[in-house]
Amino acid sequence: MADLSNLRAADLTLEERASLTSGADFWTTKAVDRVGIPSVMVTDGPHGLRKQGGASDHLGLADSIPATCFPPAVGIAASFDPELAERVGVALGVESAIEDVAVILGPGINIKRSPLCGRNFEYMSEDPIVSGAMGAGLVRGIQSQGVGSSLKHFAANNQETDRVRVSADIDQRTLREIYLRGFERVVKDTQPWTVMCSYNRLNGVYTSEDPWLLTSVLRDDWGFEGLVVSDWGAVYDRVAGVAAGLDLEMPSSNGRTDAELVAAVRDGRLAEDALNAVADRVIDLVRKSQARPAASGSLDVEAHHALAREAAGRSIILLKNDGGVLPLAASTSVAVIGAFAESPRYQGAGSSQINPTRLDKAIDAIREAADTEVAFAAGFTIDGSGDAAALRAEAAATASAAEVVVVFLGVPAAEESEGFDRTHIDLPQNQLDLLDAVIGANPNVVVVLSHGGVVALPFADRVSAILDASLLGQAGGSGTADVLYGAVNPSARLAETIPFRIEDTPAFGNFPGEHGHVLYGEGLLVGYRWYDAKKLDVQFPFGHGLSYTTFSYGQASASVGSDGDILVTVPVTNTGSVDGREVVQVYTSLPGSSVNRPPRELKGFASVAIAAGETVDVEVTLRRSELAYWDIRVDGWIVEGGEYVVEVGASSRDLRSSTTVAVAGDPLRLPISMNSSFEELLADPVIGEEVRAALDASNVEPALLELMGNFPVGRIDGMPLPREQTIALVEKAQRG
């Protein structure tokens, strides 16, 4: 192995530098044999390793080596447990290292702007704090094994419709506070080896050639030290991309765009230093990947499957449990209905499809957990074929003979995938008709849901219990049985709101856009922020999830530390008879804020195991930086001073305790010009008192000042101060 420690791009020829910054094929980088730079492999994740079998010369969606399929992001995010995500990340790193993969492409942390996005299964949450914390956990785990991660898709890739060209048109405050904040946390906390730019345009500019996004924000503001790789086929203009900070184009262009770079450097359209910078970052990636010792031994398939099963159980949300129908006793007579119990939907469709090392079926796991015979009827076909009436009749008869009926419903893979968006959030009609028939035969019904995106639940009031099992990976069948029978006490929470109707959702009317543009017209009011601000009823709120035990909260307290962060402490007691885990959520608000804000925003959370009868003082740290809003007047983050309300609870609408904490504000001085208002001049720390004295000396009536206070000072000469005096004051303010 060549020593690359002192190698720099300047040691390569121009052609070699250009070649180094694009792929050799679909999954590997180019080697430069003359100086000993090897080719390295990058390959799909993010919830398992999707390494193509054989030659890496095509996409190979169906041809990948067996790997552990862990719960996709829609599942693992519901655990609200970054430490669990990190453990899964470690396993992903181990499997990547065994296969000599340098970078696994994930995690994806784009915000779930609309439940219609076809790729929501691959993203974490509607909230940037959850997305950032869970994404950071995965990255830490992966990179602890000497394997790189690829944080994606940067940025504002929130739909599949026209995803390669559409412009996401977003105001700066919303962009910073909602769509970039999670990425910022992951970058600053974990330094992912790579960040993957998205396909789309952002405010009219392709992200692959946006110097503001890839350099000013990512590198200058956040201090990113790694490599920016394109999504596959995302490069529109390679020369502009390199100038903007795009380091690696994937996949191969067969040398076409390499030649474009060489020509651009030679004719002066591209600075040679820009090409050197991106080539150096590719060399650094290769250097880091070569520093990992060769993996020894084979994959411990059983150990990783056990972790997948644990993660699956921790990702299941108990939405309702009337009468304590769950957990089931092993002796309970149970009928299982629904094709998904036998043909599990356990991952999303598209580039993240994993070839699992094994696959657990819920019906098999339930039969193993039960002491009695478990009857089964398919009830429907996943593709809608067959005699629906006969299948329903068989299912109803099967249900009528049992004490409890467990019905598996879900969204077929054909209805949600990478590449297209959904047009509704409804379950297939044949499944809803089946459920009606089963309820008619036996009202003691437990529904288990499989889906990548949120689904409407018009039947929620008519069934006894609902388990939201989203997509759980290869061990989801066993994980579901563990929760149904109480081997695992459910603790997962909704990382996205379940609305009553698609018409209630924030992006309705502005999704997926038209004529190449999509307006993010809801602004900051994404997810629960929208429903709370509009005071809309929802089916189940963000953060909701029940347990087989109960928890009580004591009085919360909050204090500001020497670093400015806020430590929130609350005693939480397990008041039930079984051990459990509570997800303690902390929301903040600032009454009387000078800027528009949602009614409350999640700023921290903790998943805490609490034994029956035990009280734990739960501590949650809120970062001062994440209290800040983006002030468009100064193009920067500002923490507004004031008495913040801190609310602690079990969901965004189940708040158990509250307190207040005084937070000192950041100094804020607005730029002063002749287009500033008199109110702004009066508020300026340099000239404010002098302006007040001048107004008093000129006997300006309070009523006139109130009338003219927000009027630009340069518009009407002599009102309320002489123009020469106003100019002098403005110039003094500008001198500072």
N, C-alpha and C positions, 0 to 999 in steps of 0.2 A: 504493500500500500504506500503510495507516494506521500511525502510530507507536504501538506498544504498550509502549514502554519504561517508561512511568510509569503505565500503566493498572493499576488494582487492582479486585478484586471489589467493593469498597465503592462504586465508581463506577457500578455497575450496579443496576438495580432488583432487588427480591427475585425476581421471576419470571424475569428474565434470568439471574441467578445460578443458579437451579435448572435452567433449561434448558441452561445451558452444561455441566452435569455429566452429561448423557446424550447418546447418539448421535442424529444426525439421521436415520439409516437404518442399514443393516447395516455400513457401512464408513467413514462420515464423522461428524465431530463437528458440533455446531450452530454456526452463525454467529450473531453479534449485530451486525447491520448498523449499529445506531444508534451504536455506539462503534468500529466498524471491525474487529471480531474476525472473521476469516474461518473458514470450515470447513476442516478438514484431513482427509486420508485416512489411515487405518490399514488394513493388510491382511495376510493370512496369509503366513507363511513356513513353516518356518524355513530350509529348505535351497534355497529359490528363491523368487522373488516370485510370489505367486498373487493377482494383481490382477484383479478381475472386469471383464470386458468390458462396455461399455454402462453402463446405470444401476445404481447400487449399492443396489438395493432388495431383494435376496434373496441367499441364500447363494452361489448360482452355482458349485457345485463343479466342474461340467464346462465352464464358460464363463469362461476366464481368458486373458489375453494371453500370447503366447509369452515364456518366460523361461528362463534357464539353470537346469537342475535339477542341483544339486551333490549329492554323496553325503549322504543323511540322517544324522542323528546317530549311528545305529548303525554307519555306515560311517566317518565322519570321526573319531569317537572312537577307533577302532582305530589311527589313526595315532599317537596319544599325542604329538601335535605341536601345541601351542597356536599356534605361528607359522604353520603351514599353515592352521589354523582362522581365524586373523586375516586371512590373504590371501583366503580364501573370503569372510569377512565383508566385506572391502573391496569385493569384486565384488558381493555382495548389496546393499551400500550404494549402489554406482554404479547398479545397475539400478533400485533404489527411487527414487533421485534423478531419473533420467531420466523415470520415470513419475509424478513429483511426489507420491510417497508419503512421509508424514511419519514413520510408524513401521511397521516390519516386525515381525510378531508372532513372536518367537523370540529366543534359542534356548530349547528345553525341556531342563531338566536334572534332572528327577525321577529318583530312584534306582530302579534296576531291582530291585525287591524280589523279584519272582517272574518267571520266564521266561514265565509265562502271560499277563502283561499285554499286551493287544492293541495297545497304543500304544508298546511298547518300542522300536520302530524310530525313534521321535521323541526318544528319550532317550539319554543318553551311556553310563552305566556303573552298575555295582553299587557303585562306590566314590565317595565325595564329593570326594576330591582330584582325581581325573580329571575328574569332572563339572564341578567348579568351574573348573579350569584351562582346559579346553577351551571351556566356556561363556564364560569371560572373553575368550578369544581371539576368538571370534565377535563378541562385543559391541564389543570395541575396534575391530575391523575395520569393522563396520557404522557405528558412530558417528563414525569418522574421516571419513566422507563427509557429515556433517551430517544424518544420518538416525537416528532413534531406534530402539532395540531394545525388546523386551518380554520380559523374563525370566519364564519360566513353568514349571510351573503351581504357584503358591505357595499352599499347600504340601501335601505328603503325598498327591498325586494319583497313586497307584501302581497303579491298576486302572481298568478301564472298567465293570465290573459295578456297576450302581446308582451310577455316579460322581457324579451330580448331587445325591444325598442321603446317601450312605453316610458314616458317621463313622469316620475312621481313628483308632483308639484307641491312643495311643503314649505311653510313659512319657517324662518330660522329658529324661532323659539321652540316650536313643536318638534322640529328636526333634532335639535340639541337635547331637549328634555325627554322626549319619548323614543325616537328612533335611533339615536346615537348613544344614549346614556348607557345602555347595557354593554355595547361594544367598548365604550370608554372604560368601564369597570374591568372587563376581562383583560383588555390590553394593559392597563396600569397595574393590575394585580398579578398577572401571570406571564406577560410577554409571550404570547403564542409565537411559535416559529414563523407561521405564515398567517396572513389575512387574505381571504378570497374576495375579490371585488365581484360585484353582481353584474347581471346582464343589462339592467335597465339604465335609463337616464335619470339623473337627479336634477330637478329644476332645469331641464333642457340639455344637460351635459352628460354624456356617457360616463358612468362611474369609472370605467377602465381608462379614461383619459381626462380625469378631473383633478387638476393639481391642488385645488382647494381641499378636496376630500382625502386624496392619497398622500399628500405632503403636508399642507398647512394644518389640517386637523389631526390626521393619524400620526404623523411623525413630529411635527413642530409642537402641537398642543399636547398630545398624549405621550410623546416620547417612545413611540413604537420603534423597535430595533430590528425587526425581522424583515421578511420578504412578502411582497404583495404578488399574489398569483391570480391570474384571471380565472373566472369560471370558464368552463369548456366552451369555447366559441364566442366569448364575450368581447373579444378585441375588435373594434371597428377600425381604428387607425393606430397601427403599431407605433409609428413615430411619435404621434401625439401622446400615446400611452407611456412610452419611455420618458418623455419629457415631463410627464405628470407624476411619475413615480411608480409605474407598473413595472415590476421586475421580471416576471416570468409569464410568457404566453403559453397557455395550454389549450388544446393539444398541438401537435406539430402542424406547421403550415407547409411542410415539405420544402423549407428553405425560402419560400416566397417573401415572407415578411422579414427574415434575416437580411436578405438582399436590400430590402427597403431601408433598413437601418443603416447599412453600410453606405448606401447612396446618399442618405440624408446627412450623415456625418461628413462625407466627402464634399458635398455641395453647400455645407454650412447651415442647413435647415435644422440640424440637431447638434447640440453641443457635445463634443466628445466626452467631456466630464460627466454629462448625464448618462451616457452609455456606460462609462466606467463605473458609476455609482450602482447601477442596477446589476451589472455583471459581478461586482464585488459582493453584492448581497446574495447572489446565487452561489458564488464560491463559499460564502459563509454558511449557507444552508448545507451544502455538501460537507463542509468541514464538521459541522455539528453532527450530522448523521453518521459520519465516519468515526466519531469519537465514541459511539456506543459499542461496547464489546459484543461480539457475536453471541446470539442467544444459544444457550445450552439446553438440551432436552426438548421433549415434545410438549405440546399443549396438554394441560391437565383438563380434559374435557369435562369431567364430572365436577371438579371444583368450580369451573366457570359456569356450568349449568346451575349449580347450587346458588351461585351469586345472582344469576339471572332470575332464578325462582324467588330469591329474597327480594330483589328489586321489583319484581312483578307484584308481589304481595304488598309492598310498600307504596305501589303506584295506583292502587285501587281505591276509589273514593266511594264511601258509603253515603249516598245522597239522602236516603230516607230509610227508616226502619220502624214502621208503625207496629206497636205491640211487641217489640222485641222479637220479631219472627226470626231474626238472625242473631247469633249464629245458630246453625242447624245442629241438632243432636244427631249423633251417629245412628241412633235408633229411629229417627224420623223417617216416615215413608215419603220418598221424594220421587217426583217425575221430572225429567229433564226434557225440555222442548226447545227446538231451534237448531237449524243446520250449523250454526257457528259453534255449537258445543262439540261437534264432530269434525268440522272443517274450519279450524280456527282462523280468524283474521288477526294476525299478530304483528304486522308491520305495514308500512306504507308502500305504495307503488312508485316505480321510477328508479332513479340512479342509486337509491339507498337500499335496494332489496338485497338482503343477506341470505346466503345459502346456509341454513342452520345446521349445527352439529347433531341436533335431535329436535323433535317437536312434540310437546305435551298437548294432549287433547283434554279439554275440560271434562268430557263424559267419562274418560278413563280415570282421571284423578278423583272425580266425585265418587265413582264406584269403589275406588280404593279406600276413600275416607269413610264411606257408609258401611254400617253393619247389616243393612237390609238390601234387598234387591232394588236397583234403580232402573225404572222404566225409561225408555227414550222414544221420542217421535220427532222426526225432522220438522214437521209443521209447515215448511216452505222450502223452496229451492233458492239458492243464493242468486242465481241468474234469472229467476222468475219463470223458469220452464216448469212443465209438469202439470198435473191436475191439482190446482190450488185448493179446490173445495174438498177433494178427497184427503189431501194432506192435513187440512184444518180439522176435518172430522176425526181423523185418526188421532191427532194431537189432543182434541177436546176429550175424547174417550180415555186417552192415557192420563190426562190431567185429573179427570173426575175420580180416579181410583187412588189418588195420592193425598197425603196430608198437606204437603207443600209442593208447589210447582215452581221450578226454576226455568225461566224462559230466556234464551239467548237471542238477542236481537242486535242488528248492527247495519252499518253502511257497507255494501259490497265494494271490493277494491276497484271495480270498474267505474264506480261513481265518484271516486276521489283519488287524485294522483298528481304527482309532478307533471306539469305540462298543460293542465287545464284547471279551471276553477269550477266549483259547484254553482248551480243556479238556485238552490234551495237548501234548507237544513232539515228536511223531513226524512223520516225513515221510509223505506219502500212500503207501498200500500199493502202488498201481500203480507208483510210482517205485522202491520197494524191490524189487519183483518184477522190474522191468526191470534194476536193478543186478545182481541175482543172475544173470540170463540173460547179461548182458554179461561178468561175471566168469567165468562158465562158458565163454564163447567166447574170452576173451582176458584173462588175469589182470593184464596191465600197464595198470592203470586209474588215471586221475586224476579225482577228483571235484571239481566246482566247485559250491559251495552258494550259493543265493540265498534270503534269509529276512530278516525283520525281528526276530523273536525267536529265541532259542536253539533248536536242534533236537538231538534225540538222534542219535547216530552209531553204531548197532549194527554197522555194516560197517567201522569204522575199521581194524580189524586185517586186513581182507581186500583193501584197495586199496593201491596204491603211494604215492599222494600225495593230499592234500586241500587245496584252496584254499577258505577261508571268505571268500566275496565279498559276504556280507550283502546290502545294498542300496547300489548305487554311483552312482546318478544317471544322467544321460543319456549319459555317456561310459563307462559301466561296461563295455560290450562291448569297446571298444578298450583300456581299462585292464586288463581281464582278459587279453587277448592279449599286452599288454606284459609282464605278469608270467609268463605261460606260456612265452614265448619269450626271456625274460631281458633285454628292453630295460629293464625295471624290476626291480631286486632287491628282493624283498618285505621289508618292515620293520614291518608292522603287528602289533599285539598284541591279545589278547583283553581287552576291557574288561569282560567278564563270564565267569564260569566256565561251562564246558560239563559238565554232570553226566551220569552214566550213566542216571539215571532221575528222573522228576519227583518220586518219593517221597523222593529224597535232598535235595531243595531246602529251604532254610530256612523258607519260608512254607507248606510243605505242611501241610495241616490247619487253617491259619489264613488261607486265601485261597479265595474272595473274601469270606468272612464270611457272616453271616446276620442277618436281621431288622434291617437298617439299620446294623449295626456290623461292623467288621473289626478283630480284635485283632492287633496287631503283636507276637505272642508270642515271636518269636525275639530280640527286643530288639536289642542291638548286633550280633548275629551274622548279618549280612547278607552274602550272597555268599561270597567266599573266607574271610571271618572264620568263618563257620559250618563250612565244610568242614575248615578247619585245626583249629578247636576240637574238632570231633567226630572228627577223624582219619579222614575219609571219603575214599576213593579217588574221583577224578573222571576224566572222559574227557580233558579238557584243562584245565589250571589257568588262573586269572586271570593276565594278563600274558604268556601263552605266545605264541610266534610264532617261526618259523624264518626263515633267510636262505639265500641261495645261497653265502654265505661263512660263516666261523666267527670267533668272537671269544673272546679270553681276558681274564680280569680279573686285575689285580694286587691288591696289598694296599690296602684302603680306609683312609682316615683321616678323622677328624671333629674339628672344633673349634668352640667357641662364640664368636661374634662379639660386638662391643660392644653390638649391638642385641638380643642374646639368641638370634638365629637360629643355626642350626647349618650350617656349610659342610662338606659331605661331598665328598671328592675320591677318585677311583679311576682308575688307569691302565687303559685298555681298548685292546687290540690286535686289529686285523683280521688274523687268522692265515691267511686264505684267499688266493685268487688274484684275486678280483674286489672292486671297491669295494662298500661296503655301508653300512647305517645300523643302529645298535644303539639299542634303547630301554633305557636304564639305569634300573632301579627301586630305590628306597631304602625299606626297611621298618624300623620301629622296634618295640621292645618294652621293657618295664620289669620285669625279674625282681623278685619280692617286692613288687609294687605293693600299695597298700592298698585298691585297688578292682579289681573284676573287669575284665579286659581280654581282647580276642582275643589269640591267640598272637603275631600281628604285624599291623601296619597300614601300608599305603602312606602315606608322608608326602611323597614327592617323586619326580620322574622327569625324564629328559631324553632327547630323540631326537637322536642325534649321528651325522653322516656321517663315516665313517672309511675312508680309502683303503686298498687292499690293502697289507699290510705295515706300515701306519702305526700308531703308538700315540698316543692322545689322553688327556690328563688331563681326565677328565670331572668337572665340578663341579655339584653339585646342592644347592640351598639348602633346608633344612627350616625352615619358619616356627615359631618358638617357640609362637605362638598356636595352631598346629595340633597341638602335642603335648599341649595341655590336655584334660582331661576335664571334663564338666559335673558339678559337685558339687551335688546336690539339697539338701544341708543348708544351703548358703549361697546357693543359686540363682545360681551364677556359675561362670565358668571358672577352673580351678585347674591350673597346671603342677606336677605332683608332682616333687619333687626326687629325684635318684638317679642311678645309673649305667645309662644307657640302652644297650641293644644296638642297633647299627645294622647292618643286613644289606643287602648290595647284590647285585643279580642280574638275571637275564634273565626271571624270572617269579616269582610268589609261591612256587613250589616248585622254583625253579632258582636258588638263592642261592650266589653265587660267592665272596664275601668278606664279612668282618664285622669290626667294631671296636666299641669302647665309647666313650661320652662322658659326662662328669659334667655334669649339668644342675642348676642351683640351683632350688629350689622356690619357689613363691609362698607368701607368708605365709597361713596358714589358721587362723582363730580361729572356732570354732563358738560359736553362741549358747548361753549357759548359763542353765539354769532348774532348777526342782525336779524336772523330768522328765529331766534329764541324768543320766548314769551316773557312778559314782565314777571310772571310768577316764577319762571326759571331763573331770571336774574336775581330776584329776591331770595331764592333758595341757594344761590351760589355762595360757597364759603369764602371766596375772595372779595367779592363786591357786594354781597347781599346787604350788609349793614349800610354801606355807602348809598346803595340804591334806595333803601328805605329812608335814609336821611334826606336825599335829594327830593323824593316824593313829598316828604313832610314839609321841606323848605318851600316847595312849589305849591303848597296847599292843595294837593290833589285830593279830591273828595273820595272817600271810601267807595261810594257807589260807582264812580267812574273807574276806579281800579278794579272793582269787581266785574264791571262790564268789559274792560280792556285787558284784564289780567292774563288771558290765554291768547292774546293777539300778538303776532310777531312785532318786535319793537321797531323794526325798520320800515313798517308799512305806511304809517301816517306821521308825517313830520310834526313835531311839536306836541304830540299827544301820547302820553301825558307829560313827557320831558322834551326839552329842546333836542333836536337831532344831534348837534355837535356834542352835547353832554352825554347822550346815549352812546354815540360812537366811542367816546373816550372811555366810558365804563366798560363797554364790550372789549375794547382793545386791552384794557387793564386785566380783565378776566382771562383773556387769551394768553397774556404774558404769564399768568399764574401766580 
